[in-house]
């Protein structure tokens, strides 16, 4: 293994939180599609999912992708990939609106199945594309310090209110070991204490299970 391989691997370790967020999006859509819970629970979970996805994609569009494009001058393939990421986000937005409309009429399973299926398939394709191509490209063109700056800029956009929902939403049902890696790598000690003592219990009380 070369020094370059080691550096690239270390940078990709920074995607633990990103992958946890992606897994949570997939999880929520699967649960919304297969739940037997009542309309109130479905509406509540949809609002959490929708808010997290909106924040996630807005942060990518306004903070991450511009920083990456600035590093891709003279790389038409890389710039084309960034354009594909933004175009995929744009295709997801009207699908969210379709589910909003269906839930506004009444969160009945038969009414939601078709728009949720379309959203799930489209979002799954985008997430897989991002994981397979965009994240490895970003790992090559941005340093760990630059990735850290992007992470801090996104955190400032959301503030504590966003963090208080995002972390328990993403980590409460995450794969073994993911929660410890994210909390140890992304949150300072006071925020980790808040997560365990306040954020996670409050999220579990307020968020219905499907």
Phi, psi and omega in degrees: 000129181278168177299321179298318179299319181295316180297316180297318178299317181297320178295321182292338175300336180291351182272009180302313179294316179303313180295325177295320177296315178300317178298323180291323175298314179297317180301312183297317180294322177298314181293321178296325180287332188246005185286153170248011180290163181283172184303322182297317179294319179297315180298318181296316180292323178299318181296321177296311179303311185297318179297319180292319180293319179299313180298316183299310183289323177297319179296320177295313184295324188258339183243308187282306185299318178300321179295323179289315180301325179297337179268355189252019176302129182083007178239083184298327179293318179294317178296323177296322178296319177297321177296323177295321179300313181293322179294323178293320174302316182296328179286336180283325185305311180293334177290323174298318180297325179295318177293320175307313181297317181294320179290327178296329177286326182150128189281062179271138184306316183297323182286329185272341189301312184293309179294325177293323178295315178299316179296315182299316181293317182292315180293320179300318178297319179295313182298319178296319178297315180297315182293322184281327187238313187289313183296316175300322177297315180299321179298331181279325189261343179249140175282167177299323178297319179293320175298321178296320178297319178297315179300319180291323178296319178293319179298321179294324179299319183275324182070187182295327181298316178293316180299323184295336175261318186299313185294311177293325177300315183283328192256344187296332178238028184283167179295155182306134177089338183294316182301313181296320180294317181291312182297321180288331184262338187251335188243135172291165186305316179299323179289326176297321177296316177301318181302310185285324186269332187234303190297309183294311178301320180294318178299317181293326177291319191269339188257116182290146175272147182252000000 
